[in-house]
Amino acid sequence: MIRKILGVAALIAILASCGNKTQKEETTGKEVTKVTVDEVLADMQKYVDQEVIISGIVNHVCSHGGKRMFIMGSNPDAAIKITPDDAIGVFEKELEGSDVLVTGIVKELRIDEAYVDNLEKEVAEGADNEAIHDHSAGTHDEEAENEKQAQLDAMRNKIAESEQGYYSQFWIEASEFEVKDHDHAEEGHEHEHMEDEDHSHEEGHDHEHGEEGHTH
Amino acid sequence: MKLRKLNRSIHRDLGYIFFFMTLIYGLSGVALNHIDDWNPSYIIRNNPISISEAPLSKETLNRSEVISLLKTYAPQETYKNHYFPEDGLLKVFIEDGNINIDIKSGEGIVETSKRRLLLHPANYLHYNPKKWWTWVSDIYAISLMLLAVTGLFILKGKNGIAGRGAWLTATGILIPIVFLLLYYWEVF
């Protein structure tokens, strides 16, 4: 009896650790636009609330919780933030460096003065927030607080500079994703980007994906 | 009398059912409480690497060249991808981590991460990864409250809720209230 119980417990633990490299099988029947990272980054507003299929190299996965990952296009200066929906749950750190195909809806968060005021209150109360999410784990509280205050100040400056009194953050909420077949190193194949676009990441641009995702 | 028996049965059976989930949440709860001090899900290792061919030229560092360097200096690692996050810095993604190399000096760090055997799956579940697990954990949370309430009425007599139990329960109620007041009054 005890063996059976332990066996079931072990099986549950193994299943839980298996990650989520599978794709949701449901199809919604909605129209989905196939886009490149560069196309979306060029005009994210155009794709807001649209379902898109996008591929790119994962250059970062938040290791604490796996609730965000970033994929980059031909220019590593900018990357798109991807968040998982409830069905995907989390992204595993092992995805870093993988070529992934993501299906999801482009989301927009408009940040104005009222939003930042509210955010400041939340930060003072110790709450985390998508717009100001950082990777400060590992730093001391005071340092993290200073960093958050600096981010709030930067947000206010950005709003002041904007013509419409707000600026937007964009990300894609993924409903499906899959890891593309990976060329093995031994085969020596060059990496092929979606739609045969040359994508060797050898252009040497400074890269900062930013903690806030892509912003306009 | 029947009510007390039912109370004991509920407490006992919920205790059996949720024994393992309590361990999962307890273990990962401690681990995640200290998330600022360590990575609770992965063992991160950093090892230095030195490329003697440096300085390297970005123009010649194509995929096959990077794979060749990897085979020489980190033969145990499997190449996934690479790019240049900033001028003079090469980042190579490997199967279980990444390598950052200063292409001028040839100095770099191999960072590998390995899932912690028990904590990774425990933390994975603790983060409510998917909606079905959210339902399971909701049921567990409600059951914990039931366990707490039924636990009050297990014993009768001087060690029961009318005796020693009352003092201990009151202490347990006071602890969070005192902390709450101290935080609200910004004592610390």
Interface residues (C-beta under 8 A of the other chain):
Chain A: A9 A13 I14 A16 S17 N20 I57 N59 S63 H64 G65 G66 K67 M72 P76 D86 A87 I88 G89 V90 K93 E94 E96 G97 S98 D99 A137 G138 T139 H140 D141 A144 H182 H184 A185 G188 E190 H191 S200 H201 E202 E203 G204 H205 D206 H207
Chain B: F20 I35 D36 D37 N39 P40 S41 Y42 K58 E59 L61 N62 R63 S64 I67 L70 T78 Y79 K80 N81 H82 Y83 F84 P85 E86 D87 F93 I94 E95 D96 G97 N98 S113 R115 L118 H120 P121 Y124 L125 Y127 N128 P129 K130 K131 W133 T134
